Amino acid sequence: MKARDAVGVLNKKLSTKKNIVLITGAGVSTNAGICDSLAYSSHETADRLNKDIFSKLQNGQQALFTSFDLFAEKLAKFGRVRHHYTQNIDRWHARLPSLAKRTTWLHDRADTMVFHMTPTHTKVISAETFKGWVMKPCPHCKRLQRQRVREGKRRQSVGFLRPKVLLYGEGCPDESAITATFNDDLREPVDAVKIIGTRLLIPSVL
């Protein structure tokens, strides 16, 4: 079935649904060469990971939307998407304004840098500015350092910025916010849940 035909069928099935939850993205394994939480323990693995994330961000800013992407944006525009959860990190869905307002990025986004020691220190970037910020000193920490020097306090280490992308084996700093959003969805009636480009396994019902 062609993509346009598949979207047509989906449109008919969802025609009466007003509170839709979308789950999108593709899960991948470290066995496929995806870096884990140890990626920044060496320059070689860090460089490989950063190049991969940069490529995804660049492609996400330039790629054409699929028929489903445009369909999901239309649903969101008319207020029929209750929430959209995505595993994608490439900022693809951020280019769809209505859908982006309803989107939670489960694995974070490649267009944001984070200080590796303090998750609250972040900086939004683009594919054009990515290379100018990745692995560079955290600007927030540099300002705090200058302030400490003026106050006569001892210097503290200034770490580096890395893409705010959740790696295998890492704790999720946004877990509480994601859980709160998910619980809100559970409290209200949901007409339909659509899973696209990923697989949802529920062991208790298999």
PyRosetta script that sets phi, psi and omega in degrees:
from pyrosetta import init, pose_from_sequence

init()
pose = pose_from_sequence("MKARDAVGVLNKKLSTKKNIVLITGAGVSTNAGICDSLAYSSHETADRLNKDIFSKLQNGQQALFTSFDLFAEKLAKFGRVRHHYTQNIDRWHARLPSLAKRTTWLHDRADTMVFHMTPTHTKVISAETFKGWVMKPCPHCKRLQRQRVREGKRRQSVGFLRPKVLLYGEGCPDESAITATFNDDLREPVDAVKIIGTRLLIPSVL")
pose.set_psi(1, 132.2)
pose.set_omega(1, 179.2)
pose.set_phi(2, -69.7)
pose.set_psi(2, 154.8)
pose.set_omega(2, -176.8)
pose.set_phi(3, -57.2)
pose.set_psi(3, -42.5)
pose.set_omega(3, -178.9)
pose.set_phi(4, -64.6)
pose.set_psi(4, -39.0)
pose.set_omega(4, 178.3)
pose.set_phi(5, -66.9)
pose.set_psi(5, -39.9)
pose.set_omega(5, 179.8)
pose.set_phi(6, -63.4)
pose.set_psi(6, -40.2)
pose.set_omega(6, 178.1)
pose.set_phi(7, -66.5)
pose.set_psi(7, -35.6)
pose.set_omega(7, 177.1)
pose.set_phi(8, -62.6)
pose.set_psi(8, -43.3)
pose.set_omega(8, 177.3)
pose.set_phi(9, -63.2)
pose.set_psi(9, -44.1)
pose.set_omega(9, 179.9)
pose.set_phi(10, -62.9)
pose.set_psi(10, -39.0)
pose.set_omega(10, 179.4)
pose.set_phi(11, -60.8)
pose.set_psi(11, -41.2)
pose.set_omega(11, 178.8)
pose.set_phi(12, -65.9)
pose.set_psi(12, -42.1)
pose.set_omega(12, -178.1)
pose.set_phi(13, -67.8)
pose.set_psi(13, -29.2)
pose.set_omega(13, -177.8)
pose.set_phi(14, -100.1)
pose.set_psi(14, 8.1)
pose.set_omega(14, -172.9)
pose.set_phi(15, -60.3)
pose.set_psi(15, -28.6)
pose.set_omega(15, -178.5)
pose.set_phi(16, -102.2)
pose.set_psi(16, 2.4)
pose.set_omega(16, -176.3)
pose.set_phi(17, -91.2)
pose.set_psi(17, 133.7)
pose.set_omega(17, -177.3)
pose.set_phi(18, -118.0)
pose.set_psi(18, -14.6)
pose.set_omega(18, 178.5)
pose.set_phi(19, -126.5)
pose.set_psi(19, 89.3)
pose.set_omega(19, -173.0)
pose.set_phi(20, -108.6)
pose.set_psi(20, 136.3)
pose.set_omega(20, 173.3)
pose.set_phi(21, -109.2)
pose.set_psi(21, 127.0)
pose.set_omega(21, 179.0)
pose.set_phi(22, -108.8)
pose.set_psi(22, 136.9)
pose.set_omega(22, 175.5)
pose.set_phi(23, -125.6)
pose.set_psi(23, 116.1)
pose.set_omega(23, -175.9)
pose.set_phi(24, -128.0)
pose.set_psi(24, 161.6)
pose.set_omega(24, 176.6)
pose.set_phi(25, 125.5)
pose.set_psi(25, 171.7)
pose.set_omega(25, -179.1)
pose.set_phi(26, -128.0)
pose.set_psi(26, 119.6)
pose.set_omega(26, 176.5)
pose.set_phi(27, -76.4)
pose.set_psi(27, 138.7)
pose.set_omega(27, 178.5)
pose.set_phi(28, -133.5)
pose.set_psi(28, 161.8)
pose.set_omega(28, -173.7)
pose.set_phi(29, -110.2)
pose.set_psi(29, 156.5)
pose.set_omega(29, 174.0)
pose.set_phi(30, -64.0)
pose.set_psi(30, -21.9)
pose.set_omega(30, 177.0)
pose.set_phi(31, -65.5)
pose.set_psi(31, -20.1)
pose.set_omega(31, 179.5)
pose.set_phi(32, -89.8)
pose.set_psi(32, 7.4)
pose.set_omega(32, 177.8)
pose.set_phi(33, 96.7)
pose.set_psi(33, 6.4)
pose.set_omega(33, 178.5)
pose.set_phi(34, -75.9)
pose.set_psi(34, 134.1)
pose.set_omega(34, -176.3)
pose.set_phi(35, -69.9)
pose.set_psi(35, 151.0)
pose.set_omega(35, 176.5)
pose.set_phi(36, -109.1)
pose.set_psi(36, -165.1)
pose.set_omega(36, -174.3)
pose.set_phi(37, -66.8)
pose.set_psi(37, -10.8)
pose.set_omega(37, 178.7)
pose.set_phi(38, -89.8)
pose.set_psi(38, 4.0)
pose.set_omega(38, -174.2)
pose.set_phi(39, -57.5)
pose.set_psi(39, -34.0)
pose.set_omega(39, -176.2)
pose.set_phi(40, -91.6)
pose.set_psi(40, 15.8)
pose.set_omega(40, 177.1)
pose.set_phi(41, -83.9)
pose.set_psi(41, -11.9)
pose.set_omega(41, 176.8)
pose.set_phi(42, -142.9)
pose.set_psi(42, 152.8)
pose.set_omega(42, -179.7)
pose.set_phi(43, -63.9)
pose.set_psi(43, -35.8)
pose.set_omega(43, -176.5)
pose.set_phi(44, -65.1)
pose.set_psi(44, -51.0)
pose.set_omega(44, -178.6)
pose.set_phi(45, -70.0)
pose.set_psi(45, -34.7)
pose.set_omega(45, 178.0)
pose.set_phi(46, -64.7)
pose.set_psi(46, -42.2)
pose.set_omega(46, 179.8)
pose.set_phi(47, -64.4)
pose.set_psi(47, -41.2)
pose.set_omega(47, 179.6)
pose.set_phi(48, -64.6)
pose.set_psi(48, -43.0)
pose.set_omega(48, 179.9)
pose.set_phi(49, -64.8)
pose.set_psi(49, -45.6)
pose.set_omega(49, -178.6)
pose.set_phi(50, -62.8)
pose.set_psi(50, -38.5)
pose.set_omega(50, 177.5)
pose.set_phi(51, -64.8)
pose.set_psi(51, -39.1)
pose.set_omega(51, 180.0)
pose.set_phi(52, -66.6)
pose.set_psi(52, -43.8)
pose.set_omega(52, 179.6)
pose.set_phi(53, -66.1)
pose.set_psi(53, -40.7)
pose.set_omega(53, 177.4)
pose.set_phi(54, -59.8)
pose.set_psi(54, -42.9)
pose.set_omega(54, 179.3)
pose.set_phi(55, -61.7)
pose.set_psi(55, -42.2)
pose.set_omega(55, 179.3)
pose.set_phi(56, -65.3)
pose.set_psi(56, -42.2)
pose.set_omega(56, 179.5)
pose.set_phi(57, -64.3)
pose.set_psi(57, -43.5)
pose.set_omega(57, 179.7)
pose.set_phi(58, -62.4)
pose.set_psi(58, -45.8)
pose.set_omega(58, 179.2)
pose.set_phi(59, -65.4)
pose.set_psi(59, -39.0)
pose.set_omega(59, -179.5)
pose.set_phi(60, -64.5)
pose.set_psi(60, -29.8)
pose.set_omega(60, 179.7)
pose.set_phi(61, -81.4)
pose.set_psi(61, -16.9)
pose.set_omega(61, -173.9)
pose.set_phi(62, -113.7)
pose.set_psi(62, -22.4)
pose.set_omega(62, -172.0)
pose.set_phi(63, -65.1)
pose.set_psi(63, 150.5)
pose.set_omega(63, 176.4)
pose.set_phi(64, -78.9)
pose.set_psi(64, 147.1)
pose.set_omega(64, 179.4)
pose.set_phi(65, -75.9)
pose.set_psi(65, 147.8)
pose.set_omega(65, 175.6)
pose.set_phi(66, -83.6)
pose.set_psi(66, 170.4)
pose.set_omega(66, 177.4)
pose.set_phi(67, -60.3)
pose.set_psi(67, -38.4)
pose.set_omega(67, 179.6)
pose.set_phi(68, -67.3)
pose.set_psi(68, -40.0)
pose.set_omega(68, 178.6)
pose.set_phi(69, -55.7)
pose.set_psi(69, -47.2)
pose.set_omega(69, -178.9)
pose.set_phi(70, -67.8)
pose.set_psi(70, -34.8)
pose.set_omega(70, 177.0)
pose.set_phi(71, -65.5)
pose.set_psi(71, -44.6)
pose.set_omega(71, 179.8)
pose.set_phi(72, -63.9)
pose.set_psi(72, -39.4)
pose.set_omega(72, 177.7)
pose.set_phi(73, -63.0)
pose.set_psi(73, -39.2)
pose.set_omega(73, 178.9)
pose.set_phi(74, -65.3)
pose.set_psi(74, -42.9)
pose.set_omega(74, 177.4)
pose.set_phi(75, -59.7)
pose.set_psi(75, -44.8)
pose.set_omega(75, -179.0)
pose.set_phi(76, -66.0)
pose.set_psi(76, -38.6)
pose.set_omega(76, -179.1)
pose.set_phi(77, -60.5)
pose.set_psi(77, -35.3)
pose.set_omega(77, -179.5)
pose.set_phi(78, -94.1)
pose.set_psi(78, 14.7)
pose.set_omega(78, 173.4)
pose.set_phi(79, 72.9)
pose.set_psi(79, 24.5)
pose.set_omega(79, -176.4)
pose.set_phi(80, -100.2)
pose.set_psi(80, -6.8)
pose.set_omega(80, 176.5)
pose.set_phi(81, -97.2)
pose.set_psi(81, 113.4)
pose.set_omega(81, 177.5)
pose.set_phi(82, -70.3)
pose.set_psi(82, -45.8)
pose.set_omega(82, 178.0)
pose.set_phi(83, -159.6)
pose.set_psi(83, 153.5)
pose.set_omega(83, 178.2)
pose.set_phi(84, -128.8)
pose.set_psi(84, 117.7)
pose.set_omega(84, 176.0)
pose.set_phi(85, -105.6)
pose.set_psi(85, 131.0)
pose.set_omega(85, 179.5)
pose.set_phi(86, -133.0)
pose.set_psi(86, 144.5)
pose.set_omega(86, 174.2)
pose.set_phi(87, -90.4)
pose.set_psi(87, -10.3)
pose.set_omega(87, -177.2)
pose.set_phi(88, -67.5)
pose.set_psi(88, 144.1)
pose.set_omega(88, -179.0)
pose.set_phi(89, -113.5)
pose.set_psi(89, -2.3)
pose.set_omega(89, -167.5)
pose.set_phi(90, -85.5)
pose.set_psi(90, 7.7)
pose.set_omega(90, 178.5)
pose.set_phi(91, 68.7)
pose.set_psi(91, 10.5)
pose.set_omega(91, -179.4)
pose.set_phi(92, -52.0)
pose.set_psi(92, -54.0)
pose.set_omega(92, -174.5)
pose.set_phi(93, -72.6)
pose.set_psi(93, -15.0)
pose.set_omega(93, 177.3)
pose.set_phi(94, -67.7)
pose.set_psi(94, -17.5)
pose.set_omega(94, 179.0)
pose.set_phi(95, -83.2)
pose.set_psi(95, -4.8)
pose.set_omega(95, 176.6)
pose.set_phi(96, -106.2)
pose.set_psi(96, 97.3)
pose.set_omega(96, -167.7)
pose.set_phi(97, -56.7)
pose.set_psi(97, -44.3)
pose.set_omega(97, -177.8)
pose.set_phi(98, -70.3)
pose.set_psi(98, -43.1)
pose.set_omega(98, 179.7)
pose.set_phi(99, -67.9)
pose.set_psi(99, -37.4)
pose.set_omega(99, -178.5)
pose.set_phi(100, -59.7)
pose.set_psi(100, -34.2)
pose.set_omega(100, 179.9)
pose.set_phi(101, -66.0)
pose.set_psi(101, -21.9)
pose.set_omega(101, -178.5)
pose.set_phi(102, -107.1)
pose.set_psi(102, 11.7)
pose.set_omega(102, -172.1)
pose.set_phi(103, -101.7)
pose.set_psi(103, 136.3)
pose.set_omega(103, 169.9)
pose.set_phi(104, -114.9)
pose.set_psi(104, 123.0)
pose.set_omega(104, 179.9)
pose.set_phi(105, -88.8)
pose.set_psi(105, 103.6)
pose.set_omega(105, -174.6)
pose.set_phi(106, -65.1)
pose.set_psi(106, -34.1)
pose.set_omega(106, -178.9)
pose.set_phi(107, -107.6)
pose.set_psi(107, 19.2)
pose.set_omega(107, -179.0)
pose.set_phi(108, 68.2)
pose.set_psi(108, -167.7)
pose.set_omega(108, -169.6)
pose.set_phi(109, -132.8)
pose.set_psi(109, 142.8)
pose.set_omega(109, -179.1)
pose.set_phi(110, -73.4)
pose.set_psi(110, -9.7)
pose.set_omega(110, -179.3)
pose.set_phi(111, -93.0)
pose.set_psi(111, 17.4)
pose.set_omega(111, 178.6)
pose.set_phi(112, -132.9)
pose.set_psi(112, 131.5)
pose.set_omega(112, 174.5)
pose.set_phi(113, -98.8)
pose.set_psi(113, 149.0)
pose.set_omega(113, 179.5)
pose.set_phi(114, -134.6)
pose.set_psi(114, 143.1)
pose.set_omega(114, 175.9)
pose.set_phi(115, -71.2)
pose.set_psi(115, 127.1)
pose.set_omega(115, -170.0)
pose.set_phi(116, -66.1)
pose.set_psi(116, -17.6)
pose.set_omega(116, 179.9)
pose.set_phi(117, -103.9)
pose.set_psi(117, -19.0)
pose.set_omega(117, -178.9)
pose.set_phi(118, -134.4)
pose.set_psi(118, 96.7)
pose.set_omega(118, -174.9)
pose.set_phi(119, -59.2)
pose.set_psi(119, -18.4)
pose.set_omega(119, -179.7)
pose.set_phi(120, -78.1)
pose.set_psi(120, -13.4)
pose.set_omega(120, 178.1)
pose.set_phi(121, -90.0)
pose.set_psi(121, 105.4)
pose.set_omega(121, -177.1)
pose.set_phi(122, -130.0)
pose.set_psi(122, 162.5)
pose.set_omega(122, 176.5)
pose.set_phi(123, -147.4)
pose.set_psi(123, 124.8)
pose.set_omega(123, 178.3)
pose.set_phi(124, -79.1)
pose.set_psi(124, 132.5)
pose.set_omega(124, -178.7)
pose.set_phi(125, -132.1)
pose.set_psi(125, -175.6)
pose.set_omega(125, 176.4)
pose.set_phi(126, -134.5)
pose.set_psi(126, 176.2)
pose.set_omega(126, 177.5)
pose.set_phi(127, -61.3)
pose.set_psi(127, -32.4)
pose.set_omega(127, -178.7)
pose.set_phi(128, -70.3)
pose.set_psi(128, -30.7)
pose.set_omega(128, -177.3)
pose.set_phi(129, -105.3)
pose.set_psi(129, -1.3)
pose.set_omega(129, -175.9)
pose.set_phi(130, -52.8)
pose.set_psi(130, -53.9)
pose.set_omega(130, -174.7)
pose.set_phi(131, -66.6)
pose.set_psi(131, -22.4)
pose.set_omega(131, 179.8)
pose.set_phi(132, -78.7)
pose.set_psi(132, -14.9)
pose.set_omega(132, -177.6)
pose.set_phi(133, -115.5)
pose.set_psi(133, -30.3)
pose.set_omega(133, -174.3)
pose.set_phi(134, -62.1)
pose.set_psi(134, 131.8)
pose.set_omega(134, 179.9)
pose.set_phi(135, 68.1)
pose.set_psi(135, 11.6)
pose.set_omega(135, 177.7)
pose.set_phi(136, -90.4)
pose.set_psi(136, 160.8)
pose.set_omega(136, 179.2)
pose.set_phi(137, -59.2)
pose.set_psi(137, 144.7)
pose.set_omega(137, 179.8)
pose.set_phi(138, -69.1)
pose.set_psi(138, 121.7)
pose.set_omega(138, -179.1)
pose.set_phi(139, -63.7)
pose.set_psi(139, -34.6)
pose.set_omega(139, 178.1)
pose.set_phi(140, -62.8)
pose.set_psi(140, -44.1)
pose.set_omega(140, -178.6)
pose.set_phi(141, -68.5)
pose.set_psi(141, -33.8)
pose.set_omega(141, 178.2)
pose.set_phi(142, -65.5)
pose.set_psi(142, -39.0)
pose.set_omega(142, 177.6)
pose.set_phi(143, -65.3)
pose.set_psi(143, -42.5)
pose.set_omega(143, 178.2)
pose.set_phi(144, -64.0)
pose.set_psi(144, -36.3)
pose.set_omega(144, 178.7)
pose.set_phi(145, -62.7)
pose.set_psi(145, -45.5)
pose.set_omega(145, 179.1)
pose.set_phi(146, -62.5)
pose.set_psi(146, -38.5)
pose.set_omega(146, 179.3)
pose.set_phi(147, -65.4)
pose.set_psi(147, -41.0)
pose.set_omega(147, 179.1)
pose.set_phi(148, -63.2)
pose.set_psi(148, -40.1)
pose.set_omega(148, 179.1)
pose.set_phi(149, -63.0)
pose.set_psi(149, -43.3)
pose.set_omega(149, 179.4)
pose.set_phi(150, -62.6)
pose.set_psi(150, -33.2)
pose.set_omega(150, -178.9)
pose.set_phi(151, -86.6)
pose.set_psi(151, 1.8)
pose.set_omega(151, 178.0)
pose.set_phi(152, 77.1)
pose.set_psi(152, 17.7)
pose.set_omega(152, 179.3)
pose.set_phi(153, -90.0)
pose.set_psi(153, 161.5)
pose.set_omega(153, -179.1)
pose.set_phi(154, -71.0)
pose.set_psi(154, 152.8)
pose.set_omega(154, 179.2)
pose.set_phi(155, -72.2)
pose.set_psi(155, 150.0)
pose.set_omega(155, 173.6)
pose.set_phi(156, -119.1)
pose.set_psi(156, 158.1)
pose.set_omega(156, -178.6)
pose.set_phi(157, -66.6)
pose.set_psi(157, 141.9)
pose.set_omega(157, 176.3)
pose.set_phi(158, -109.0)
pose.set_psi(158, 113.8)
pose.set_omega(158, -176.4)
pose.set_phi(159, -84.9)
pose.set_psi(159, -162.3)
pose.set_omega(159, -174.1)
pose.set_phi(160, -116.5)
pose.set_psi(160, 163.1)
pose.set_omega(160, 175.8)
pose.set_phi(161, -93.9)
pose.set_psi(161, 141.3)
pose.set_omega(161, 176.1)
pose.set_phi(162, -136.9)
pose.set_psi(162, 159.4)
pose.set_omega(162, 178.2)
pose.set_phi(163, -58.4)
pose.set_psi(163, 136.7)
pose.set_omega(163, -179.7)
pose.set_phi(164, -82.3)
pose.set_psi(164, 70.4)
pose.set_omega(164, -179.0)
pose.set_phi(165, -123.8)
pose.set_psi(165, 129.5)
pose.set_omega(165, -178.0)
pose.set_phi(166, -72.9)
pose.set_psi(166, 124.4)
pose.set_omega(166, 179.4)
pose.set_phi(167, -102.6)
pose.set_psi(167, 158.4)
pose.set_omega(167, 177.7)
pose.set_phi(168, -58.9)
pose.set_psi(168, 134.3)
pose.set_omega(168, 177.5)
pose.set_phi(169, 90.0)
pose.set_psi(169, -5.4)
pose.set_omega(169, 179.1)
pose.set_phi(170, -92.8)
pose.set_psi(170, 151.4)
pose.set_omega(170, 170.2)
pose.set_phi(171, -77.4)
pose.set_psi(171, 151.5)
pose.set_omega(171, -178.8)
pose.set_phi(172, -95.3)
pose.set_psi(172, 111.9)
pose.set_omega(172, -178.7)
pose.set_phi(173, -65.4)
pose.set_psi(173, -22.1)
pose.set_omega(173, -179.0)
pose.set_phi(174, -98.6)
pose.set_psi(174, 15.0)
pose.set_omega(174, -174.2)
pose.set_phi(175, -58.3)
pose.set_psi(175, -43.2)
pose.set_omega(175, -177.4)
pose.set_phi(176, -64.7)
pose.set_psi(176, -39.5)
pose.set_omega(176, 179.2)
pose.set_phi(177, -68.2)
pose.set_psi(177, -41.1)
pose.set_omega(177, 178.7)
pose.set_phi(178, -64.6)
pose.set_psi(178, -43.0)
pose.set_omega(178, 179.3)
pose.set_phi(179, -62.8)
pose.set_psi(179, -40.9)
pose.set_omega(179, 179.1)
pose.set_phi(180, -63.0)
pose.set_psi(180, -41.5)
pose.set_omega(180, 178.0)
pose.set_phi(181, -64.1)
pose.set_psi(181, -44.0)
pose.set_omega(181, 179.8)
pose.set_phi(182, -62.5)
pose.set_psi(182, -42.3)
pose.set_omega(182, 179.4)
pose.set_phi(183, -64.9)
pose.set_psi(183, -35.5)
pose.set_omega(183, 176.0)
pose.set_phi(184, -62.2)
pose.set_psi(184, -40.2)
pose.set_omega(184, 178.4)
pose.set_phi(185, -64.3)
pose.set_psi(185, -35.3)
pose.set_omega(185, -178.9)
pose.set_phi(186, -71.0)
pose.set_psi(186, -26.9)
pose.set_omega(186, -177.9)
pose.set_phi(187, -75.4)
pose.set_psi(187, -25.1)
pose.set_omega(187, -178.0)
pose.set_phi(188, -105.3)
pose.set_psi(188, 151.3)
pose.set_omega(188, 179.1)
pose.set_phi(189, -64.6)
pose.set_psi(189, 134.4)
pose.set_omega(189, 176.8)
pose.set_phi(190, -115.3)
pose.set_psi(190, 127.2)
pose.set_omega(190, -177.2)
pose.set_phi(191, -79.6)
pose.set_psi(191, -33.3)
pose.set_omega(191, -175.7)
pose.set_phi(192, -158.2)
pose.set_psi(192, 146.6)
pose.set_omega(192, 173.3)
pose.set_phi(193, -121.7)
pose.set_psi(193, 122.3)
pose.set_omega(193, -178.9)
pose.set_phi(194, -116.0)
pose.set_psi(194, 125.5)
pose.set_omega(194, -179.6)
pose.set_phi(195, -109.2)
pose.set_psi(195, 123.4)
pose.set_omega(195, -175.2)
pose.set_phi(196, -128.6)
pose.set_psi(196, 127.8)
pose.set_omega(196, 173.2)
pose.set_phi(197, 72.5)
pose.set_psi(197, 15.3)
pose.set_omega(197, 177.1)
pose.set_phi(198, -151.6)
pose.set_psi(198, -178.5)
pose.set_omega(198, -177.6)
pose.set_phi(199, -132.2)
pose.set_psi(199, 132.6)
pose.set_omega(199, 179.7)
pose.set_phi(200, -110.9)
pose.set_psi(200, 117.7)
pose.set_omega(200, 179.5)
pose.set_phi(201, -107.4)
pose.set_psi(201, 129.0)
pose.set_omega(201, 176.3)
pose.set_phi(202, -119.3)
pose.set_psi(202, 94.8)
pose.set_omega(202, -173.6)
pose.set_phi(203, -52.4)
pose.set_psi(203, -35.2)
pose.set_omega(203, -174.9)
pose.set_phi(204, -66.5)
pose.set_psi(204, -18.1)
pose.set_omega(204, -178.1)
pose.set_phi(205, -114.4)
pose.set_psi(205, 8.2)
pose.set_omega(205, 179.6)
pose.set_phi(206, -86.7)
pose.dump_pdb("model.pdb")
